[in-house]
Amino acid sequence: KLPNTFSEPDRIKIMQAQQISILEDIFQTLKESNDPETTLEQIVAKVAMRLEIDVCSVYVYDPMENRLVLKATHGLSTSFVDYIEMDISEGLTGMAVEQMQPVLVVHPSTHPRFKFYAGSGEERYTTFLGLPLIYHQKVLGVLVAQTVEENGIKQEDIPDISNIASQISATVSYTGLLEDLARRRNHLRKSLPVVGTRQSLPQRSQPDYLRGDPVSDQVAQGYAHYLTENI
């Protein structure tokens, strides 16, 4: 947060420098970490610290269930990771996906769409910002920023935080969190007992290819190796 004593041109320059610093932190984290969830946890912590906000969380969108799942947070209890989930028709977080645009609310606990989770402590935060995470026109989740201070996040901050959200979108895609969510869902379904006489549907055959998504606009050259034993 920048004091009001800065002129608008100076404020823009400082915010741009701040964005570059955050992006450098994200790139460094990606370089050093191999575990998707640990990577995201480190990123939200660094974003919260750099932006001086009390809570920074990432909810990953599960298209098969049409639900959002908390996958990383700085500020909320980590015990709620993988526990807090909601349909996109629920909560202010779901509203960001429904409207496909930033949702900024002051005093969110009084909003009709506020979804309360006992023990989360979210009711103490007076500013909420939800930004849809979109990569290659695909909804990946929502970045949520929260502050105790009523003016902790302002309307003019949204473009700068949106730029950071764009890089986090690429990170969510790159780290394979969506695939990890699908694997967990499939594992849970397989472990559930069969109830009644309803027969399970046959599994659809999957195309025998791998698809990669670029995470930057730079160019790289190399060889792709198809390792069937790892598929």
BAFI-3210 file (N, C-alpha, C; in Angstrom, 3 decimals, decimal comma, padded with zeros to 6 digits):
// residues 231
n [1|2|3|4|5|6|7|8|9|10|11|12|13|14|15|16|17|18|19|20|21|22|23|24|25|26|27|28|29|30|31|32|33|34|35|36|37|38|39|40|41|42|43|44|45|46|47|48|49|50|51|52|53|54|55|56|57|58|59|60|61|62|63|64|65|66|67|68|69|70|71|72|73|74|75|76|77|78|79|80|81|82|83|84|85|86|87|88|89|90|91|92|93|94|95|96|97|98|99|100|101|102|103|104|105|106|107|108|109|110|111|112|113|114|115|116|117|118|119|120|121|122|123|124|125|126|127|128|129|130|131|132|133|134|135|136|137|138|139|140|141|142|143|144|145|146|147|148|149|150|151|152|153|154|155|156|157|158|159|160|161|162|163|164|165|166|167|168|169|170|171|172|173|174|175|176|177|178|179|180|181|182|183|184|185|186|187|188|189|190|191|192|193|194|195|196|197|198|199|200|201|202|203|204|205|206|207|208|209|210|211|212|213|214|215|216|217|218|219|220|221|222|223|224|225|226|227|228|229|230|231]
n.u [000,845|000,546|001,442|-000,604|000,892|002,434|002,803|000,670|002,114|004,515|003,484|002,560|004,990|006,224|004,450|004,718|007,373|007,083|005,417|007,159|009,055|007,515|006,862|009,396|009,901|007,996|008,895|011,366|010,547|009,202|011,375|012,850|011,232|009,617|007,262|003,848|001,808|003,307|004,727|002,681|001,844|004,095|004,130|001,710|002,277|004,449|003,295|001,378|003,062|004,541|002,512|001,476|-000,869|-003,393|-004,463|-003,920|-005,110|-005,547|-007,953|-008,760|-010,347|-012,602|-013,703|-015,216|-016,786|-017,786|-016,907|-015,154|-012,049|-010,157|-006,753|-004,348|-003,121|-002,293|-002,543|-005,140|-006,053|-004,043|-005,216|-007,593|-007,145|-007,983|-010,257|-012,168|-014,577|-016,683|-019,641|-019,730|-021,811|-021,940|-020,897|-018,629|-016,306|-017,066|-018,636|-016,804|-016,014|-018,468|-019,169|-016,934|-015,066|-013,258|-014,137|-014,784|-015,343|-016,367|-016,601|-017,381|-018,693|-021,258|-022,438|-024,873|-023,948|-021,934|-020,203|-020,083|-017,597|-017,203|-014,773|-012,855|-012,270|-012,719|-014,628|-013,574|-012,217|-012,309|-012,162|-012,513|-011,222|-011,749|-010,317|-010,732|-008,919|-007,525|-006,410|-005,284|-007,925|-009,234|-010,843|-009,252|-009,375|-009,601|-008,093|-007,807|-007,773|-007,533|-008,106|-007,674|-007,945|-010,221|-009,764|-007,846|-007,568|-008,026|-010,099|-008,435|-006,266|-006,789|-006,062|-003,261|-003,011|-004,350|-002,576|-000,646|-002,204|-002,540|-000,061|-000,038|-002,092|-000,899|000,966|-000,596|-001,573|000,815|002,042|000,495|-001,666|-004,380|-004,578|-003,731|-005,840|-007,872|-006,888|-007,017|-009,768|-010,667|-009,407|-010,717|-013,312|-012,947|-012,368|-014,719|-017,428|-019,543|-022,897|-026,143|-027,700|-026,855|-025,014|-021,655|-020,600|-018,949|-015,483|-014,329|-012,306|-009,056|-007,382|-004,301|-002,086|-000,018|-000,521|000,913|001,247|002,392|004,173|005,172|006,098|008,431|010,910|011,754|013,834|013,963|013,885|011,064|010,190|008,437|007,304|006,111|005,909|005,410|002,882]
n.v [-001,179|002,207|005,440|008,444|010,608|010,340|011,289|010,658|009,683|008,839|006,945|005,002|004,155|003,040|000,971|-000,575|-001,380|-002,888|-004,940|-006,195|-007,131|-008,963|-010,806|-011,749|-013,076|-015,104|-016,501|-017,381|-019,050|-021,037|-022,101|-023,260|-025,090|-028,291|-029,453|-029,125|-028,052|-027,006|-025,086|-023,272|-022,461|-021,072|-019,013|-017,547|-016,632|-014,932|-013,041|-011,923|-010,759|-008,895|-007,228|-006,357|-007,355|-008,973|-011,511|-013,915|-016,026|-018,989|-020,437|-023,364|-024,296|-026,885|-028,354|-030,635|-031,059|-028,594|-026,814|-024,815|-025,120|-024,592|-024,271|-023,151|-020,903|-017,853|-016,486|-017,367|-020,263|-023,067|-025,483|-025,420|-025,768|-027,614|-028,265|-026,159|-025,638|-024,828|-024,408|-022,665|-020,981|-020,110|-017,977|-015,101|-015,643|-017,544|-015,847|-014,325|-016,069|-016,588|-014,042|-013,511|-011,500|-009,051|-008,986|-006,746|-006,048|-004,212|-004,728|-007,564|-009,571|-008,727|-008,963|-010,398|-012,652|-013,673|-016,400|-018,290|-019,926|-021,733|-021,008|-020,214|-017,522|-015,528|-013,582|-011,390|-009,812|-006,856|-006,099|-007,468|-009,033|-010,686|-012,374|-013,748|-016,547|-017,032|-018,809|-019,094|-018,778|-020,444|-021,257|-021,361|-020,935|-018,910|-015,987|-014,704|-011,839|-010,387|-007,972|-006,552|-003,850|-001,327|000,194|-001,268|-002,462|-000,948|000,325|001,250|-000,375|-002,760|-003,287|-003,671|-005,829|-007,659|-008,164|-009,624|-011,796|-012,940|-014,133|-015,983|-017,585|-018,869|-020,254|-022,033|-023,623|-024,610|-026,025|-028,262|-028,534|-028,799|-031,273|-032,801|-032,424|-033,699|-036,323|-036,920|-036,792|-038,888|-041,011|-040,972|-041,595|-044,184|-045,479|-045,465|-047,412|-049,599|-048,867|-050,241|-051,501|-050,198|-049,937|-049,094|-046,628|-047,298|-046,552|-043,743|-043,857|-042,447|-039,939|-040,692|-038,822|-036,109|-032,848|-029,678|-026,533|-023,254|-021,134|-018,641|-015,901|-016,416|-018,153|-021,531|-024,357|-027,821|-031,379|-033,522|-036,165|-039,116|-040,915|-043,813|-045,486|-043,870|-042,895]
n.w [000,000|-000,824|000,382|000,299|-000,377|-002,603|-006,018|-008,894|-011,245|-009,968|-008,256|-010,059|-011,177|-008,932|-008,320|-010,634|-010,387|-008,104|-009,028|-010,840|-009,044|-007,580|-009,600|-010,188|-007,803|-008,040|-010,318|-009,345|-007,295|-008,755|-010,049|-008,014|-006,692|-006,696|-005,985|-006,545|-004,760|-002,640|-004,028|-004,755|-002,223|-001,313|-003,146|-002,678|-000,150|-000,606|-002,304|-000,585|001,296|-000,242|-001,257|001,051|002,297|004,287|003,854|001,365|-001,007|-003,003|-004,949|-006,596|-009,585|-010,166|-012,889|-013,420|-011,189|-010,919|-008,972|-006,529|-004,903|-002,020|-002,295|-001,530|000,937|002,563|005,606|006,299|008,255|007,568|007,840|006,589|003,937|001,105|002,453|002,546|000,199|-002,576|-004,612|-007,758|-007,673|-005,165|-002,468|-002,380|-003,677|-005,580|-007,094|-008,498|-010,503|-011,722|-012,741|-014,167|-013,754|-011,756|-008,278|-005,906|-002,593|000,185|003,657|003,520|005,001|005,384|002,994|000,760|-000,608|000,912|002,229|005,041|006,917|009,675|012,083|010,293|010,387|008,568|008,791|010,059|008,308|006,439|003,830|000,624|-002,225|-005,174|-007,851|-011,004|-012,176|-015,174|-017,981|-021,191|-022,093|-020,367|-017,395|-014,346|-011,635|-008,655|-007,412|-004,230|-002,243|000,946|003,525|006,803|007,256|006,238|003,971|002,742|000,235|-002,812|-005,514|-007,562|-007,282|-008,482|-011,318|-011,101|-009,327|-010,848|-012,929|-011,591|-010,898|-013,390|-013,897|-011,850|-012,726|-014,910|-013,475|-011,932|-013,988|-015,058|-012,931|-012,647|-010,920|-011,472|-012,717|-010,578|-008,808|-010,225|-010,211|-007,485|-007,097|-008,730|-007,446|-004,996|-005,798|-006,755|-004,423|-003,021|-001,757|-003,713|-004,111|-004,000|-007,035|-009,212|-012,128|-012,869|-015,188|-018,310|-018,707|-020,512|-023,387|-023,471|-025,377|-026,966|-026,346|-025,249|-023,944|-023,987|-022,299|-022,843|-020,533|-020,664|-022,850|-024,092|-026,118|-026,518|-027,256|-027,859|-027,079|-026,868|-024,812|-024,836|-022,288|-021,704|-019,514|-017,385|-017,627]
ca.u [000,000|001,368|000,833|-001,205|001,816|003,046|002,059|000,184|003,206|005,424|002,768|002,561|006,345|006,476|003,640|005,329|008,561|006,582|004,962|008,344|009,643|006,665|007,022|010,706|009,723|007,246|009,787|012,377|009,870|008,999|012,682|013,416|010,302|009,101|005,956|002,866|001,123|004,300|005,003|001,590|001,875|005,171|003,766|000,704|002,948|005,265|002,391|000,816|004,107|004,882|001,375|001,096|-002,258|-003,461|-004,774|-003,839|-005,507|-005,850|-008,958|-008,650|-011,655|-012,780|-014,794|-016,063|-017,729|-018,217|-016,659|-013,874|-011,422|-009,014|-005,544|-003,206|-003,500|-001,453|-003,426|-006,117|-005,440|-003,757|-006,075|-008,758|-006,757|-008,688|-011,493|-013,127|-014,938|-018,014|-020,092|-019,476|-022,994|-021,866|-019,816|-018,064|-015,290|-017,782|-019,135|-015,732|-016,071|-019,758|-019,152|-015,686|-014,442|-012,905|-015,197|-014,251|-016,425|-016,021|-017,461|-017,962|-019,546|-022,646|-022,918|-025,749|-023,250|-020,868|-020,369|-019,362|-017,025|-016,887|-013,377|-011,927|-011,896|-012,871|-015,546|-012,851|-011,606|-013,297|-012,023|-012,394|-011,032|-011,636|-009,926|-010,734|-007,651|-007,841|-005,214|-005,681|-009,390|-009,698|-010,953|-008,451|-009,683|-009,777|-007,150|-008,534|-006,991|-008,364|-007,400|-008,408|-008,251|-011,322|-009,227|-006,642|-007,539|-008,866|-010,454|-007,293|-005,268|-007,209|-005,255|-001,933|-003,157|-004,774|-001,361|-000,045|-003,098|-002,290|001,092|-000,440|-002,879|000,053|001,593|-001,561|-001,582|002,142|002,395|-000,309|-002,612|-005,675|-004,468|-003,647|-007,194|-008,618|-006,406|-007,566|-011,196|-010,824|-008,999|-011,787|-014,447|-012,625|-012,330|-016,066|-018,115|-020,653|-024,171|-027,269|-027,418|-026,516|-023,731|-020,832|-020,465|-017,616|-014,563|-014,071|-010,897|-008,377|-006,488|-002,928|-001,141|000,167|-000,661|001,666|000,866|003,510|003,939|005,719|006,136|009,774|011,023|012,707|013,937|014,465|013,229|010,045|010,314|007,172|007,661|004,852|005,848|004,980|001,526]
ca.v [000,000|003,394|006,627|009,384|011,705|010,107|011,730|009,516|009,060|008,130|005,772|004,010|003,617|002,191|-000,232|-001,383|-001,996|-003,887|-006,070|-006,893|-007,833|-010,118|-011,781|-012,366|-014,028|-016,247|-017,261|-018,031|-020,138|-022,096|-022,681|-023,986|-026,054|-029,336|-029,880|-028,115|-027,373|-026,205|-023,938|-022,315|-021,922|-020,087|-017,866|-016,711|-015,985|-013,838|-012,004|-011,244|-009,931|-007,788|-006,317|-005,964|-007,720|-009,923|-012,853|-014,193|-017,420|-019,456|-021,493|-024,027|-024,682|-028,274|-028,271|-031,829|-030,881|-027,192|-026,323|-024,194|-025,753|-023,846|-025,074|-022,512|-019,663|-017,188|-015,655|-018,281|-021,481|-024,038|-026,659|-025,275|-026,148|-028,818|-028,413|-025,173|-025,748|-024,265|-024,284|-021,306|-020,171|-019,787|-017,145|-014,037|-016,274|-018,087|-014,737|-013,903|-016,970|-016,361|-012,785|-013,483|-010,198|-008,838|-008,680|-006,010|-005,792|-003,727|-005,395|-008,712|-010,413|-008,231|-009,162|-011,576|-013,821|-014,109|-017,778|-018,382|-021,200|-021,598|-021,206|-019,679|-016,170|-014,602|-012,496|-010,243|-009,023|-005,877|-005,892|-008,715|-008,929|-011,964|-012,224|-015,040|-016,978|-017,507|-019,067|-019,591|-018,761|-021,541|-020,852|-022,229|-020,729|-017,538|-015,420|-013,901|-010,991|-009,853|-007,134|-006,120|-002,436|-001,085|000,718|-002,043|-002,678|000,056|000,057|001,526|-001,438|-003,971|-003,614|-004,158|-007,179|-008,516|-008,579|-010,684|-012,953|-013,564|-015,017|-017,094|-018,471|-019,701|-021,128|-023,099|-024,522|-025,214|-026,939|-029,471|-028,639|-029,259|-032,714|-033,393|-032,403|-034,749|-037,615|-037,147|-037,045|-040,234|-041,955|-041,009|-042,311|-045,604|-046,043|-045,512|-048,694|-049,585|-048,910|-050,627|-052,325|-049,351|-050,274|-047,942|-046,410|-047,634|-045,421|-043,283|-043,960|-041,166|-039,808|-041,070|-037,737|-035,162|-031,467|-028,741|-025,125|-022,360|-020,286|-017,312|-015,609|-016,664|-019,297|-022,558|-025,438|-029,029|-032,613|-034,060|-037,628|-039,753|-041,999|-044,541|-046,130|-042,885|-042,447]
ca.w [000,000|-000,965|000,983|-000,636|-000,674|-003,910|-007,194|-009,661|-012,031|-009,067|-007,764|-011,136|-011,283|-007,767|-008,474|-011,685|-009,803|-007,168|-009,834|-011,345|-007,909|-007,278|-010,679|-009,987|-006,708|-008,563|-011,193|-008,511|-006,596|-009,734|-010,364|-006,880|-006,104|-007,579|-005,512|-006,953|-003,665|-001,931|-004,892|-004,639|-000,856|-001,249|-003,985|-002,013|000,984|-001,124|-002,808|000,586|001,909|-001,143|-001,377|002,416|002,558|005,392|003,355|-000,071|-001,178|-004,359|-005,078|-007,898|-010,123|-010,602|-013,866|-013,370|-010,090|-010,970|-007,624|-006,207|-003,744|-001,498|-002,469|-000,867|001,603|003,554|006,409|006,874|008,772|006,506|008,030|005,715|002,574|000,651|003,217|002,059|-001,209|-002,835|-005,989|-008,248|-007,366|-003,748|-001,975|-003,196|-004,515|-006,733|-007,900|-009,401|-011,659|-012,377|-013,478|-014,950|-013,572|-010,351|-007,319|-004,760|-001,640|001,515|004,635|002,817|005,852|005,307|001,625|000,650|-001,136|001,825|002,702|006,306|007,330|011,097|012,446|009,286|010,773|007,449|009,117|010,626|007,238|005,973|002,386|-000,147|-003,679|-005,866|-009,261|-011,706|-012,769|-016,524|-018,775|-022,508|-022,094|-019,521|-015,993|-013,489|-010,232|-008,185|-006,460|-003,251|-001,343|002,020|004,494|007,986|007,066|005,320|002,705|002,437|-001,216|-003,468|-006,906|-008,440|-007,117|-009,192|-012,499|-010,718|-008,770|-011,970|-013,638|-010,786|-011,026|-014,698|-013,764|-010,993|-013,590|-015,641|-012,490|-011,618|-015,142|-015,225|-011,854|-012,722|-009,808|-011,966|-012,908|-009,254|-008,280|-010,927|-009,732|-006,148|-007,235|-009,271|-006,413|-004,009|-006,379|-006,839|-003,073|-002,454|-001,986|-004,659|-003,395|-004,840|-008,202|-010,350|-012,710|-013,198|-016,623|-018,823|-018,814|-021,869|-023,781|-023,514|-026,526|-026,642|-026,575|-024,157|-024,381|-023,167|-022,362|-022,521|-019,365|-020,932|-024,274|-024,583|-027,023|-026,102|-028,225|-027,241|-027,482|-025,977|-024,702|-024,430|-021,382|-021,492|-018,207|-016,396|-017,944]
c.u [000,881|000,684|000,354|-000,274|002,482|002,158|001,652|001,280|004,183|004,773|002,775|003,926|006,644|005,699|004,202|006,567|008,165|006,113|006,136|008,987|008,844|006,825|008,370|010,643|009,014|008,139|010,829|011,772|009,630|010,298|013,168|012,524|009,803|007,694|004,919|002,254|002,083|004,635|003,936|001,553|002,936|004,816|002,759|001,313|003,752|004,405|001,790|001,824|004,403|003,766|000,897|-000,399|-002,273|-003,699|-004,587|-004,096|-005,741|-006,834|-008,842|-010,028|-011,633|-013,958|-015,727|-017,132|-018,317|-018,059|-015,283|-013,346|-010,232|-007,769|-004,322|-003,688|-002,377|-002,378|-004,542|-005,388|-005,240|-004,584|-007,310|-008,427|-007,352|-009,982|-012,554|-013,357|-016,375|-018,349|-019,821|-020,678|-022,998|-020,720|-019,372|-016,989|-015,927|-018,296|-018,082|-015,700|-017,358|-019,720|-017,935|-015,059|-014,136|-014,124|-014,548|-015,409|-015,834|-017,069|-018,168|-018,899|-020,996|-023,247|-023,794|-025,035|-022,126|-021,183|-019,475|-018,884|-016,553|-015,425|-012,381|-011,439|-012,096|-013,769|-014,833|-012,234|-012,659|-013,173|-011,782|-012,204|-010,856|-011,359|-009,944|-009,364|-007,965|-006,548|-005,633|-007,197|-010,002|-009,709|-010,206|-008,792|-009,876|-008,645|-007,935|-007,544|-007,939|-007,512|-008,297|-008,836|-009,320|-010,856|-007,956|-006,473|-008,509|-009,126|-009,259|-006,178|-005,556|-006,367|-003,889|-002,014|-003,606|-003,578|-000,662|-000,882|-002,875|-001,115|000,769|-001,289|-001,970|000,721|000,695|-001,585|-000,281|002,437|001,542|-001,283|-003,971|-005,672|-004,420|-005,030|-008,026|-008,196|-006,988|-009,052|-011,428|-010,458|-010,092|-012,968|-014,197|-012,661|-013,708|-016,706|-019,263|-021,954|-025,279|-026,820|-027,010|-025,124|-022,963|-020,683|-019,072|-016,765|-014,346|-012,589|-010,297|-007,485|-005,037|-001,958|-001,070|000,100|000,110|001,183|002,080|003,161|004,575|005,766|007,541|009,799|012,073|012,704|014,513|013,689|012,221|010,161|009,023|007,504|006,406|004,756|005,390|003,554|000,505]
c.v [001,229|004,592|007,596|010,524|011,538|010,680|010,505|008,888|008,271|006,855|004,656|003,355|002,658|000,885|-001,149|-002,106|-003,106|-005,132|-006,891|-007,713|-009,085|-011,205|-012,484|-013,397|-015,288|-017,119|-018,023|-019,216|-021,320|-022,837|-023,608|-025,104|-027,048|-029,783|-028,802|-027,346|-026,517|-024,950|-022,867|-021,680|-020,831|-018,832|-016,968|-015,991|-014,778|-012,699|-011,217|-010,302|-008,705|-006,763|-005,802|-006,168|-008,845|-011,358|-012,886|-015,682|-017,730|-020,608|-022,058|-024,522|-026,117|-028,305|-029,477|-031,704|-029,472|-026,530|-025,680|-024,807|-024,903|-024,720|-024,450|-021,220|-019,155|-016,244|-016,445|-019,509|-022,480|-025,313|-026,604|-025,573|-027,513|-029,064|-027,430|-025,389|-025,265|-024,361|-022,852|-020,398|-019,726|-018,820|-016,047|-014,593|-016,869|-017,002|-014,249|-014,767|-016,750|-015,127|-012,649|-012,091|-010,010|-008,487|-008,037|-005,621|-005,310|-004,249|-006,602|-009,554|-009,963|-008,442|-010,420|-012,826|-014,311|-015,508|-017,971|-019,804|-021,039|-021,911|-020,632|-018,279|-015,140|-013,414|-011,250|-009,342|-008,127|-005,556|-007,228|-008,384|-010,324|-011,739|-013,586|-015,317|-017,645|-017,672|-019,723|-019,788|-019,900|-021,071|-021,859|-022,072|-019,262|-017,173|-014,492|-013,144|-010,388|-009,020|-006,807|-004,667|-002,249|-000,568|-000,019|-002,328|-001,694|-000,339|000,238|000,485|-002,651|-004,271|-004,197|-005,579|-008,156|-009,008|-009,710|-011,956|-013,687|-014,525|-016,208|-018,089|-019,417|-020,695|-022,304|-024,120|-025,304|-026,285|-028,198|-029,643|-029,149|-030,766|-033,435|-033,460|-033,512|-036,131|-037,935|-037,485|-038,470|-041,299|-042,098|-041,801|-043,809|-046,268|-046,131|-046,863|-048,536|-049,765|-049,278|-051,438|-051,505|-049,679|-049,005|-047,839|-046,793|-046,383|-045,061|-043,412|-042,575|-041,094|-040,026|-039,952|-036,849|-033,760|-030,562|-027,327|-024,266|-021,493|-018,912|-017,126|-015,783|-017,937|-020,261|-023,674|-026,663|-030,233|-033,032|-035,579|-038,204|-040,990|-042,760|-045,150|-045,170|-042,414|-043,295]
c.w [000,000|-000,329|-000,075|-001,021|-002,033|-005,010|-007,995|-010,531|-011,160|-008,546|-008,800|-011,259|-010,137|-007,879|-009,546|-011,170|-008,838|-007,909|-010,339|-010,239|-007,560|-008,329|-010,578|-008,869|-007,201|-009,436|-010,376|-007,762|-007,527|-010,028|-009,260|-006,359|-007,148|-007,194|-005,801|-005,794|-002,849|-002,725|-004,725|-003,248|-000,731|-002,035|-003,276|-000,819|000,516|-001,658|-001,639|001,215|001,051|-001,229|-000,017|002,656|003,592|004,938|001,842|-000,239|-002,648|-004,262|-006,491|-008,323|-010,626|-011,572|-013,834|-012,291|-010,070|-009,604|-007,530|-004,917|-003,306|-001,560|-001,804|-000,224|002,486|004,316|007,048|007,407|007,639|006,663|007,134|004,251|002,247|001,429|002,739|000,569|-001,389|-004,310|-006,452|-008,030|-005,907|-003,475|-002,927|-004,125|-005,763|-007,651|-008,898|-010,654|-012,435|-013,269|-014,381|-014,939|-012,092|-009,503|-006,099|-003,849|-000,325|002,491|004,002|003,674|005,849|003,922|001,554|000,153|-000,217|002,343|003,921|006,565|008,771|011,367|011,464|009,642|009,679|007,785|009,661|009,557|006,596|004,488|001,706|-001,620|-004,247|-007,341|-009,934|-012,316|-014,100|-017,302|-020,083|-022,585|-021,286|-018,072|-015,118|-012,013|-009,911|-007,231|-005,532|-002,374|-000,318|002,976|005,663|007,820|005,989|003,962|002,292|000,961|-001,843|-004,922|-007,829|-008,304|-007,994|-010,433|-012,152|-010,166|-009,863|-012,767|-012,905|-010,902|-012,340|-014,621|-012,872|-011,780|-014,350|-014,702|-012,143|-012,748|-015,240|-014,179|-011,831|-011,571|-010,261|-012,155|-011,564|-008,613|-008,913|-010,440|-008,352|-006,213|-007,736|-008,242|-005,362|-004,537|-006,429|-005,465|-002,427|-002,727|-002,971|-003,886|-004,368|-006,039|-009,408|-010,851|-013,065|-014,710|-017,090|-018,969|-020,276|-022,191|-023,900|-024,748|-026,110|-027,024|-025,344|-024,713|-023,435|-023,364|-022,027|-021,331|-019,518|-022,440|-024,854|-025,424|-026,487|-027,131|-027,537|-027,727|-026,427|-025,985|-024,131|-023,594|-020,992|-020,108|-017,108|-016,622|-017,217]
res [k|l|p|n|t|f|s|e|p|d|r|i|k|i|m|q|a|q|q|i|s|i|l|e|d|i|f|q|t|l|k|e|s|n|d|p|e|t|t|l|e|q|i|v|a|k|v|a|m|r|l|e|i|d|v|c|s|v|y|v|y|d|p|m|e|n|r|l|v|l|k|a|t|h|g|l|s|t|s|f|v|d|y|i|e|m|d|i|s|e|g|l|t|g|m|a|v|e|q|m|q|p|v|l|v|v|h|p|s|t|h|p|r|f|k|f|y|a|g|s|g|e|e|r|y|t|t|f|l|g|l|p|l|i|y|h|q|k|v|l|g|v|l|v|a|q|t|v|e|e|n|g|i|k|q|e|d|i|p|d|i|s|n|i|a|s|q|i|s|a|t|v|s|y|t|g|l|l|e|d|l|a|r|r|r|n|h|l|r|k|s|l|p|v|v|g|t|r|q|s|l|p|q|r|s|q|p|d|y|l|r|g|d|p|v|s|d|q|v|a|q|g|y|a|h|y|l|t|e|n|i]
***
